[in-house]
Amino acid sequence: MRENCWSCLLACIFTFLSTFHSPPVPPSTSLNSTLLILGNEEVLLATCTAAASRPAAQLRWITGALEKNLRETTSVTELDNGTTTTVSSLFGVPRREISGHEVQCVVNSSALAEEHREAFTLQVFFPPMNVTIVETSDDTLECVSEGNPEPSVRWTRSNKTLPESDFRVDGGKLTFLRCASDLKGFYQCEVSNPYGQQSQQVYWTVCSGSNPAPWILFGFSFFLNVIGAVWYWYKSGYITRSSGVLRVPTDSNSAEMVPGTGRGRDSSGSHENGPSVMSAAS
């Protein structure tokens, strides 16, 4: 009976000493992030673990501007060998606003010479959206969209691939190498990534500003017509210039202005119906 008591006492003493005098054990740290798809429900973003440490490690998150949008939970588990494992989880709604932000898990323990940090960047993946086609120049169209990862772009016409002899495709840009009426029609850009696809189409006429020849010809023709009309009026007597006075008669008896008098005389030179016109000399 007495031997059993001594055995029990020694076991208690050994347990007490091993608990308070065991050497510290630094934690084994890890960070696991979750694949995030655009949504409106709260999901697990990442898990930070400090495993098998003595004493227990302390974990905290640095989330910067996202602090009000995220929440965290922490759990501590004691193991049979006297060490503990601490797990901290980060939760949030996978919106586009959080994508691209860096968060850090900070691990502190007396068994560590200094605090340990695990960092990663939040990435929220989503299918292509807001697809538009813009005309960047007279001969170039560009297909613009949003998506993560960045969507790939494919240009087609009537669901057929475009010949390289007529078009040049550079990413989302489609350049017409020639301007001709046979290129008029509907052109479609299809954007896709692993999470979905969208398309948009536009009707293309011709390169409006790439061929100035018709406008040059029109302007030259208009100029010749104006010159011809002026010459015709001049030869026909509708426009004359004599002694610095411009006369534009409407018939054979119309009046013309006499320089310096401000009065008119008829074109025949007769004065039967009125007083004679005095010359400037009188």
Secondary structure as GFF3:
##gff-version 3
##sequence-region A 1 282
A	DSSP	alpha_helix	2	21	.	.	.	ID=ss1
A	DSSP	beta_strand	28	33	.	.	.	ID=ss2
A	DSSP	beta_strand	36	37	.	.	.	ID=ss3
A	DSSP	beta_strand	43	53	.	.	.	ID=ss4
A	DSSP	beta_strand	58	62	.	.	.	ID=ss5
A	DSSP	three_ten_helix	64	69	.	.	.	ID=ss6
A	DSSP	beta_strand	71	78	.	.	.	ID=ss7
A	DSSP	beta_strand	84	92	.	.	.	ID=ss8
A	DSSP	three_ten_helix	96	98	.	.	.	ID=ss9
A	DSSP	beta_strand	102	108	.	.	.	ID=ss10
A	DSSP	beta_strand	116	121	.	.	.	ID=ss11
A	DSSP	beta_strand	124	137	.	.	.	ID=ss12
A	DSSP	beta_strand	140	148	.	.	.	ID=ss13
A	DSSP	beta_strand	152	156	.	.	.	ID=ss14
A	DSSP	beta_strand	167	170	.	.	.	ID=ss15
A	DSSP	beta_strand	173	176	.	.	.	ID=ss16
A	DSSP	three_ten_helix	181	183	.	.	.	ID=ss17
A	DSSP	beta_strand	185	193	.	.	.	ID=ss18
A	DSSP	beta_strand	196	204	.	.	.	ID=ss19
A	DSSP	alpha_helix	213	235	.	.	.	ID=ss20
A	DSSP	beta_strand	240	242	.	.	.	ID=ss21
A	DSSP	beta_strand	245	247	.	.	.	ID=ss22
A	DSSP	beta_strand	255	257	.	.	.	ID=ss23
A	DSSP	beta_strand	264	266	.	.	.	ID=ss24
###
